Every structure is written in C-alpha cells, then in structure tokens.
Amino acid sequence: MSMTHEVLNQVPPLVGHSTAQDPALLEGLRREGAAWAIDEVEDLGRLAATAQAQEWGRLAERHQPRLLTHDRYGHRIDEVEYVPAYHSLMETAVSHGLHAAPWADDRPGAHVARAAKFMVWSVDAGHGCPISMTYAVVPALRANPELSQQFEPLLTNREYDFGLRDPATKRGLIAGMSMTEKQGGSDVRANTTTATPTGDGTYALDGHKWFTSAPMSDMFLTLAQAPGGLSCFLVPRVLPGGSLNAMRLMRLKEKLGNHSNASAEIEYDQAIGWLVGEEGRGVRTIVEMVNMTRLDCVIGTSAGMRTALVQAAHHARHRSAFGKPLIDQPLMRNVLADLAIESEAATTAMLRLAGANDRAVQGDSQEAALRRIALAVTKYYVCKRGPSQAVEALECLGGNGYIEDSDLPRIYRELPLLSIWEGSGNVAALDALRALAKEPQTLDAYFAEVEQASGESRFDDALTRLKKELTSFDDLELRARRVAELMALVFQGSLLLRHAPAAVADAFCASRLARDWGGAFGTLPAGLDLAPIIDRALVEVP
C-alpha cells in the first residue's frame, strides 16, 4: 500500500509531565500553610498525567454506570455496575486522602493540602462527586456524637472497600447525600419525604428523592419531615446485620456530563435512618456540609479551567499556522493570556478559601466569617466562568478541540454542573445576601481581607463601586448577581495584587476591575506584559 500522506504539524500527547506544574497552586500551598504537602501533591500530579490515569478517566466517562434492579432470579438488588477504571480512580483518590482523610489529620494545612490534591487529580470529574460528599459528611455527622464515633474512623480511612455490606464490617466507607426532591429542588423545606419514629431510636423514611448521586455509597445524609419538622438523617444502604435497607433505585439520570458518576432517583419505603442533630433543625445541621461541597465546586472548576488552559497552551506551542507557531501569533497570545489570568485568579481565590476553611475548622471565627461570605460569592462567580473558559480553550484547538479525543469536550460538559451543584447561580448570589443581612461580621471580615490591597488606583475604584452597591438595600435582591460578581472580583483582585506576579495583577486590574475588556476572552487591552502570564500556563513535557 502506498503512502498517500505524511502526518505533519500535529501536537504531541500531553502526558508524562505533572498536573502540579502550576506556579499559582504551589505558591498558594506555601502561603496557606501546607508546604509540607508539596511532595505529595507533585507525586499525585505526576500520576494524573500518566497515560494510564488518563485512560482510566476516558474509560470511566465513556462506559457509563449501569443500573441493575434485580438479579437473574428476580430478587431486588438495587445495584449499580461500574467499569474497572472507575474503581481504579476511586482507589487512587481514597488512598491519597482526597476524601475525608483531613478530618483525621490535625496538622495545620491538612485541608489546604487536600484541596490541592483534589485539583491536580483532575483526570475525571465524575468520581470526584462521592469523594467530595464523603469529605463533606463528616462535620455534619458530628452533630450526632455516637454516629460520628462509630463511622468517622471508617470514613477517614484510606482504604476503598467497594460493595454492599454492613458498614461496620468494612475497611472504609463512602458517603453520599440525598436532599432534593422533584417538587422543591433547592427549596428543601418543601420536601415531602417523611420520617416516623419507630420506638427503638431509629426512624422509618418514606418518600421520593429526585437526585441521589453515587447511589452505591455506603450511607447517605438525607432530609425528611419528622414530627418536629425538617430533620437530617443518616441512612445506610445496608443495615446492621447485612440486610439491604429499603432504598429503591428507580432510574439513573441521563446527564449532559458527569457520566462516570451515577445519579439516581430513589424511593424510601420504610427505610431505616438515624437522626443527626435535633428534629426540626435539618437545614442547620447540613450547613457545614454545604460549605465543604461548595468549596469543592470551586476546586473542581479551578481544576477544569487550569486543565483546559494547559491543553490550549500546549496546542498553541506546538501547532503552526501562517508561517509560525500559534503561540507567537499576537491575537492567540491575547486569548491565552486572558485564559491564564482567569485560571490564576480562580486558583488563588480557591486556595485562600481552603486556608480559611482550614483555620475555621480549628476554631478561628474571623476566618470562618470570611469563608462564609467569600465562598458564597466565589462559588457564584468562578463556577459561572468555568464553562466560558472551557469553550474558549476548546476553540484554541479549532476543529481538533471539538473532537472527543482532545478531552476538551469532556471538560466543557462537566463545568456547568459545578455552577448548579449546591445551589445554582441565583441560590449562591442570594445566599451571599443572606449572609450580609444575618451575619454582618462576614462583611467586616471580607473588607478586612480585601482592603489589604488598597493603594492601587484601579482596585480602589472597584472597591468604591462595591461599597456604593452596598450602601442601599433597595432592589438588592434584583442586584444580587451584580453584587456577588463584584465582590468576587474585588476578592480575586486583592489576592492577585498581594501575591501574584506584577504582570498578572496588572492585567487583572486593567481588564476585570477597570473594565477595559470586551465580552469575550482575548480582548485584553494593549500595553500589557503578556509573556510572563503565558509562561505560567506552560508545562514541560518530557
């Protein structure tokens, strides 16, 4: 067979490096008290960039979980079947402590280290859902000391032990959440699932849950209406002694993305649950859990943005058009620098929030107040920016980016979920207003943080605009998104001015704060120093 063409001008595979080759990430680890974890993060980053790990992610996403309601004899089993690649991803994540391990680690910076690992292990977003929920369940479970004492050691253990068995007999546990219902969505107080005391200290739950992710988890936090009002319960998949709990998997959702993660509709039919916290205080009980999962939404978005940026920069470095590499074309440089600024701002804010979370867990009330308000506005804004970042990075590859083999379509499909999960845009923005109204100390903590960057004229002007927005509460709900966005930008700007290279901070202030910027990426004004910004987006591949 004769050779009809020669393959030219194609980009080499992006493998063999480390996903931890991210200056903003490593600098933030040191700044937020987790320098001791850098070797661990880099080791995991090298594993994430191997061909094997990338293949696990591809296979887990391509071959979606399958619901098995009955066995061959007709017995109800309510199981979900996953491909082996999914279990390899889970085993790696658990063994490296991406789940609840920080709750058993009293070193300062343990939660920051976990955030960095969660970010660099970005080969598949779907399995990150049960990992994130297991992390978030622990602080809520502590509202019932007896349950916490029994299960927390198994939730924090670094062994992945898959299968439906009595939780007390397993080496390690994975936890999930089952909150929303079809008639309520984010309005969980509208839930109709009931919880009836049985007389032996447990409750019998009846109702239909609309979204239950990772239904093969060992136990779930769920909300139900008890005699005393909406309450939080821990519902195991398998009861003590080994019999299946009456938690029926009705169907798996067909989703835009997040394909490796099964999301189910379930029905409780006298399912047994244990009360967590007090009756009638279910929402308050899960607030701390929501803080943790919202932080993971920011981490996951930052990871997706960074991965998309690195893919785009790698392509532009090795692909030529019109006589020179794409990365040397002025307009492509504008696009890449703009993407890099967005990514670095997200990563820097994420790590500051992870540091606040770490110190809040240790009892620092000032950091807890900052986390409360800055997390709400950052979750709103960063998770909104993620899909736009991904589609622009995809476009840098042209038609090659639209092809599944590039992996950018998978990133693009994943990122809208993180804006929806734990409160879509409106919910997150309104939650920020709720914090301002009910917890005024949060605004004091916010200004104490951001005003450390005062003195830069463009930043000061943005801060003045923000304070003007907050002087009047007229139509504040109508302006909630506007206020949340500006608060997030001021927060990011303050951090970059204090910690990022001058070129990055200057470009952020010129575009995002002084608003010399268009409606799409690649509209940075002339006169900025783009070279050092782009250099931070490049990784060295062997």
C-alpha positions in Angstrom: 0.0 0.0 0.0 1.5 3.3 -1.0 1.8 6.2 1.4 -0.8 8.9 0.4 0.1 11.5 3.0 2.5 12.3 5.7 1.3 13.4 9.2 2.7 16.9 9.8 2.0 19.8 12.2 0.3 17.6 14.8 0.7 18.3 18.6 2.5 15.7 20.7 0.5 14.0 23.5 0.2 15.9 26.7 1.4 13.1 29.1 4.5 12.5 31.2 4.6 15.8 33.0 2.8 16.7 36.3 -0.5 18.4 36.7 1.0 20.1 39.7 3.2 22.2 37.4 1.2 25.2 38.3 3.0 28.1 40.0 -0.2 29.6 41.4 -1.0 26.3 43.0 2.4 25.7 44.6 2.8 29.3 45.7 -0.6 29.1 47.3 0.2 25.9 49.1 3.2 27.5 50.8 1.3 30.7 51.6 -1.7 28.8 53.2 0.4 26.6 55.5 0.7 23.4 53.5 4.2 23.5 52.2 4.8 20.1 53.9 2.4 18.6 51.4 4.1 19.7 48.2 5.9 16.4 47.6 2.6 14.5 48.0 0.8 16.9 45.6 3.6 16.6 43.0 3.6 12.8 43.2 -0.2 12.8 42.6 0.2 15.3 39.8 2.7 13.0 38.1 0.3 10.1 38.4 -2.5 12.2 37.0 -0.5 13.0 33.9 0.3 9.4 33.0 -1.2 7.7 30.0 -2.7 5.1 32.4 -4.6 7.6 34.6 -5.8 9.5 31.5 -7.1 6.2 30.1 -9.0 5.4 33.4 -10.7 8.8 33.1 -11.6 8.2 29.4 -13.0 4.7 30.0 -15.0 5.7 33.1 -16.6 8.5 31.3 -17.2 6.6 28.0 -18.7 3.5 29.7 -21.4 4.8 31.9 -22.7 3.1 35.1 -25.5 0.6 34.6 -28.5 0.1 36.9 -29.3 -3.5 38.0 -32.5 -3.5 39.8 -32.9 -7.3 40.1 -30.7 -10.4 39.9 -31.3 -13.2 37.5 -33.7 -14.9 39.8 -35.9 -11.8 40.3 -34.6 -10.7 43.7 -34.4 -7.0 44.2 -30.7 -6.0 44.4 -30.6 -2.2 43.5 -27.0 -2.2 42.4 -25.0 -0.1 40.0 -22.3 -1.7 37.9 -19.2 0.3 37.1 -16.3 -0.4 34.8 -13.0 -1.3 36.5 -11.5 2.0 35.5 -13.9 3.8 37.9 -12.8 1.7 40.8 -9.1 2.5 39.9 -9.9 6.2 40.1 -11.7 5.8 43.4 -9.0 3.7 44.9 -6.4 6.3 43.9 -8.4 9.2 45.3 -9.1 7.5 48.6 -5.5 6.2 49.1 -4.2 9.7 48.6 -6.7 11.2 51.1 -8.9 13.2 48.8 -12.0 12.0 50.7 -12.4 12.6 54.4 -8.8 12.0 55.4 -8.1 15.6 56.5 -10.6 15.2 59.4 -8.3 12.7 60.9 -5.2 14.9 60.4 -4.5 17.6 62.9 -1.6 19.2 61.0 -2.2 22.9 60.1 -2.9 23.0 56.3 -4.4 19.5 56.1 -7.5 20.8 54.3 -5.4 23.0 52.0 -3.3 20.0 51.1 -6.4 18.0 50.3 -7.8 20.9 48.1 -4.5 20.9 46.1 -4.7 17.1 45.6 -8.3 17.3 44.6 -7.3 19.9 42.0 -4.4 18.0 40.5 -6.2 14.7 40.4 -8.3 16.1 37.5 -8.4 13.1 35.2 -12.2 12.5 35.8 -14.8 14.7 37.4 -17.5 12.1 38.0 -15.8 10.1 40.6 -14.9 13.3 42.5 -18.6 13.5 43.5 -18.6 10.7 46.0 -15.1 11.7 47.1 -16.4 15.3 47.8 -19.5 14.1 49.6 -17.6 11.8 51.9 -15.4 14.8 52.8 -18.4 17.0 53.5 -20.4 14.5 55.5 -18.0 14.3 58.4 -18.7 17.8 60.0 -22.4 17.3 59.7 -22.2 13.8 61.2 -20.6 15.2 64.3 -24.0 16.6 65.3 -24.6 13.0 66.5 -21.5 12.1 68.5 -22.5 8.4 68.8 -22.7 8.0 65.0 -19.6 10.1 64.5 -17.6 7.9 66.9 -18.8 4.8 65.1 -18.4 5.8 61.5 -15.9 8.6 61.2 -12.8 6.3 61.5 -14.1 4.3 58.6 -15.0 7.5 56.5 -11.5 8.9 57.0 -9.6 5.6 56.5 -7.6 5.5 53.3 -8.9 2.2 52.0 -11.5 1.9 49.3 -13.8 -1.1 50.0 -16.5 -1.3 47.4 -19.6 -3.4 47.8 -22.9 -3.5 49.6 -22.1 -4.9 53.1 -22.8 -3.9 56.7 -20.9 -0.7 57.2 -19.4 -1.8 60.5 -17.7 -4.8 58.7 -15.9 -2.7 56.0 -12.4 -1.3 56.0 -13.5 2.1 54.6 -16.7 3.9 53.8 -18.0 6.3 51.1 -20.9 8.6 51.9 -23.4 10.5 49.8 -26.2 13.0 50.1 -29.9 12.7 49.2 -31.5 16.1 49.7 -33.5 17.4 46.7 -37.0 16.4 45.6 -38.9 16.9 42.4 -41.3 19.5 43.9 -38.7 21.5 45.7 -35.2 21.4 44.1 -33.1 24.0 46.1 -36.2 24.7 48.3 -35.5 21.7 50.5 -38.1 23.0 53.1 -40.7 21.9 50.5 -39.6 18.3 50.9 -42.4 15.8 51.4 -40.4 12.7 52.5 -41.5 11.7 56.0 -39.6 10.2 58.9 -41.6 8.4 61.5 -40.1 7.3 64.9 -40.1 3.6 65.3 -39.7 3.4 69.0 -36.2 1.9 69.1 -34.3 5.2 68.4 -34.5 4.9 64.6 -36.9 6.5 62.1 -38.7 4.9 59.1 -38.4 7.1 56.0 -40.9 7.2 53.1 -40.6 9.4 50.0 -39.0 10.0 46.6 -35.7 11.7 46.1 -35.0 13.4 42.8 -31.2 13.4 42.8 -29.1 10.9 44.7 -25.5 10.9 43.3 -23.3 7.9 43.8 -26.1 5.6 45.0 -23.6 2.7 45.7 -22.2 4.7 48.6 -22.4 3.1 52.0 -24.5 5.7 53.7 -26.3 9.0 52.9 -27.3 12.2 54.7 -30.9 12.9 53.8 -33.6 15.4 54.8 -37.1 14.3 55.8 -40.1 15.8 57.7 -40.1 14.4 61.2 -42.7 15.2 63.8 -40.6 18.2 64.9 -40.0 19.5 61.4 -37.5 19.1 58.6 -34.6 17.0 60.0 -31.4 15.4 58.9 -30.9 11.6 58.9 -28.1 9.1 58.2 -29.5 6.3 56.0 -27.3 3.3 55.4 -27.6 1.2 52.2 -27.1 -1.9 54.3 -28.5 -2.3 57.8 -26.6 -3.7 60.8 -26.6 -7.4 60.3 -26.3 -7.3 56.5 -29.9 -6.9 55.1 -30.5 -4.2 52.4 -32.2 -1.1 53.6 -35.4 -0.2 51.8 -33.9 2.3 49.4 -35.1 1.5 45.9 -33.1 2.8 42.9 -35.8 3.8 40.3 -33.7 5.0 37.5 -30.3 6.6 36.6 -30.4 10.1 35.2 -29.1 10.7 31.7 -27.0 13.8 32.1 -25.1 16.4 30.0 -21.9 15.4 31.6 -20.5 13.8 34.7 -21.1 10.5 33.0 -18.9 8.3 35.2 -20.9 9.2 38.2 -24.3 7.5 38.7 -27.1 9.9 39.7 -30.3 8.1 40.7 -33.9 8.8 41.6 -34.7 6.7 44.7 -37.6 5.8 46.8 -37.6 5.2 50.5 -40.1 2.6 51.5 -39.8 2.4 55.3 -36.1 2.9 55.0 -34.3 3.0 58.4 -32.4 6.1 59.3 -30.7 7.6 62.4 -31.4 11.2 63.4 -28.4 13.6 63.0 -28.8 16.7 65.1 -32.1 17.8 66.5 -35.5 17.4 65.0 -36.6 20.4 63.1 -33.0 21.6 62.6 -32.1 19.7 59.5 -31.0 22.7 57.4 -28.8 24.0 60.2 -27.3 20.5 60.6 -26.2 20.4 56.9 -24.9 23.9 56.6 -21.3 22.9 57.4 -21.6 20.1 54.9 -22.8 22.6 52.2 -19.7 24.8 52.9 -17.5 21.9 52.2 -19.2 20.9 49.0 -19.3 24.5 47.8 -15.6 24.7 48.3 -15.2 21.6 46.2 -17.2 23.2 43.4 -14.7 26.0 43.3 -11.8 23.5 43.4 -13.3 21.4 40.7 -13.9 24.5 38.5 -10.4 25.7 39.1 -9.1 22.3 38.1 -11.2 22.2 34.9 -10.1 25.8 34.0 -6.4 25.0 34.5 -6.6 21.7 32.6 -8.3 23.5 29.6 -5.8 26.3 29.7 -2.8 23.9 29.7 -4.3 21.9 26.8 -4.8 25.2 24.8 -1.3 26.5 25.6 0.3 23.1 24.7 -1.5 23.0 21.4 -0.6 26.6 20.6 3.1 25.9 21.4 3.4 23.0 19.0 0.9 23.9 16.2 1.9 26.3 13.4 -0.3 28.4 11.1 0.5 31.0 8.6 4.2 30.5 8.9 4.8 30.5 12.7 3.6 28.7 15.9 0.2 29.7 17.1 1.6 30.8 20.4 3.6 33.5 18.6 0.5 35.0 16.9 -0.5 38.3 18.7 -4.2 37.5 18.8 -3.7 34.0 20.1 -1.4 35.4 22.8 -4.1 37.7 23.9 -6.6 34.8 24.2 -4.1 32.6 26.0 -3.1 35.3 28.5 -6.7 36.1 29.1 -7.5 32.5 29.9 -4.4 32.3 32.1 -5.5 35.3 34.1 -8.9 33.8 34.7 -7.4 30.5 35.8 -4.9 32.0 38.1 -7.5 34.2 39.7 -9.7 31.2 40.4 -6.9 29.1 41.8 -5.6 31.8 44.0 -9.1 32.5 45.4 -9.7 28.8 45.9 -6.5 28.3 47.9 -7.3 31.3 50.1 -10.7 29.8 50.8 -9.1 26.5 51.5 -6.9 28.2 54.0 -9.8 30.0 55.6 -11.6 26.6 55.8 -8.6 25.0 57.4 -8.4 27.7 60.1 -12.2 27.8 60.6 -12.1 24.1 61.3 -9.6 24.9 64.0 -11.9 27.4 65.6 -10.8 30.8 64.0 -14.0 32.8 64.0 -12.6 35.6 61.7 -11.6 33.1 59.1 -15.0 31.3 59.5 -16.7 34.6 58.8 -14.5 35.3 55.7 -15.2 31.8 54.4 -18.9 32.3 54.8 -19.2 35.3 52.6 -16.2 34.9 50.2 -17.1 31.3 49.5 -20.6 32.2 48.5 -19.6 34.9 46.0 -16.6 33.0 44.7 -18.7 29.9 44.2 -21.2 32.0 42.2 -18.6 33.8 40.0 -15.9 31.2 39.4 -18.3 28.5 38.6 -20.0 30.8 36.2 -16.7 31.5 34.4 -15.7 27.8 34.1 -17.8 26.9 31.1 -16.8 30.0 29.2 -13.2 29.3 29.9 -13.5 25.7 28.6 -15.3 26.6 25.4 -12.6 29.3 24.6 -9.8 26.8 25.3 -11.6 24.3 23.0 -11.7 26.9 20.3 -8.0 27.4 20.5 -7.7 23.9 19.1 -10.2 24.6 16.4 -11.9 21.5 15.0 -9.4 19.4 16.9 -10.9 20.7 20.1 -14.4 19.7 19.1 -13.3 16.1 18.7 -13.8 13.8 21.8 -10.1 12.6 21.5 -9.0 16.1 22.7 -10.7 15.6 26.1 -11.8 19.2 26.0 -15.5 18.3 25.2 -15.5 16.3 28.4 -14.3 19.3 30.4 -16.8 21.5 28.7 -19.6 19.1 29.7 -18.5 18.9 33.3 -18.2 22.5 34.2 -21.9 23.6 34.1 -22.6 21.1 36.8 -20.4 22.8 39.3 -22.3 26.0 38.8 -25.6 24.1 39.5 -24.4 21.8 42.3 -25.0 23.0 45.9 -27.0 26.0 44.7 -27.2 27.4 41.1 -26.3 31.0 40.3 -29.4 32.6 41.9 -29.2 30.5 45.0 -25.5 31.3 45.6 -26.0 35.0 45.0 -29.0 35.2 47.3 -27.1 33.2 49.9 -24.4 35.9 49.9 -27.2 38.5 50.6 -28.5 36.3 53.4 -25.0 36.3 55.0 -24.8 40.1 54.7 -28.2 40.6 56.4 -28.0 37.9 59.1 -24.2 37.8 59.8 -22.8 41.3 59.5 -19.5 40.1 60.8 -19.0 38.4 57.5 -18.8 41.7 55.7 -16.4 43.1 58.3 -14.2 40.1 57.7 -14.4 40.5 53.9 -13.4 44.1 53.9 -10.6 43.4 56.4 -9.2 40.9 53.9 -9.6 42.8 50.6 -8.5 46.2 51.9 -5.0 44.8 52.5 -4.5 45.6 48.8 -5.7 49.2 49.0 -3.5 51.8 47.3 -3.7 50.5 43.7 -6.0 53.0 41.9 -8.0 50.6 39.8 -8.6 48.3 42.7 -9.6 51.3 44.9 -12.1 52.4 42.3 -13.6 48.9 42.2 -13.8 48.8 46.0 -15.6 52.2 46.0 -18.1 50.9 43.5 -18.7 47.9 45.6 -19.3 49.9 48.8 -21.7 52.1 46.9 -23.7 49.0 45.8 -23.9 48.0 49.5 -25.0 51.4 50.8 -28.6 50.8 49.7 -30.7 47.7 50.2 -33.3 48.9 47.7 -33.7 46.3 45.0 -30.8 44.4 46.5 -32.3 41.0 45.6 -32.7 42.2 42.0 -29.0 43.2 42.1 -27.8 40.1 43.8 -25.8 38.7 40.9 -24.2 42.1 40.2 -23.1 42.4 43.9 -21.9 38.9 44.1 -19.8 39.3 40.9 -18.2 42.5 42.0 -17.4 41.1 45.5 -15.8 38.1 43.9 -13.7 40.2 41.5 -12.6 42.5 44.3 -11.6 39.4 46.4 -9.6 38.0 43.5 -8.0 41.3 42.7 -6.9 41.9 46.3 -5.3 38.4 46.3 -3.5 38.8 43.0 -2.2 42.3 43.9 -0.7 40.9 47.1 0.5 37.5 45.8 0.7 37.1 42.0 3.4 38.4 39.7 3.0 42.1 38.7 2.1 41.2 35.1 -0.8 39.0 36.2 -2.1 41.5 38.8 -1.8 44.4 36.3 -3.7 42.6 33.6 -6.4 41.6 36.0 -6.9 45.1 37.3 -6.9 46.6 33.8 -9.5 44.1 32.4 -11.6 42.9 35.3 -11.6 45.8 37.6 -11.0 48.9 35.3 -13.3 47.1 32.8 -11.1 47.8 29.8 -12.2 44.4 28.5 -14.6 43.0 25.9 -17.4 40.5 26.1 -15.2 37.5 25.2 -11.7 36.2 26.1 -8.9 37.6 24.0 -9.9 41.2 24.5 -7.2 42.4 26.8 -6.1 46.0 26.2 -2.8 46.8 24.5 0.3 47.6 26.6 0.2 44.7 29.0 3.1 42.3 29.5 1.7 39.0 28.3 4.9 36.9 28.1 5.2 36.1 31.9 1.4 35.4 32.1 1.6 32.9 29.2 4.7 31.3 30.6 2.9 30.3 33.8 0.4 28.4 31.7 3.0 26.2 30.0 4.1 22.8 31.3 7.2 20.9 30.4 6.5 17.6 28.8 9.4 15.0 28.6 
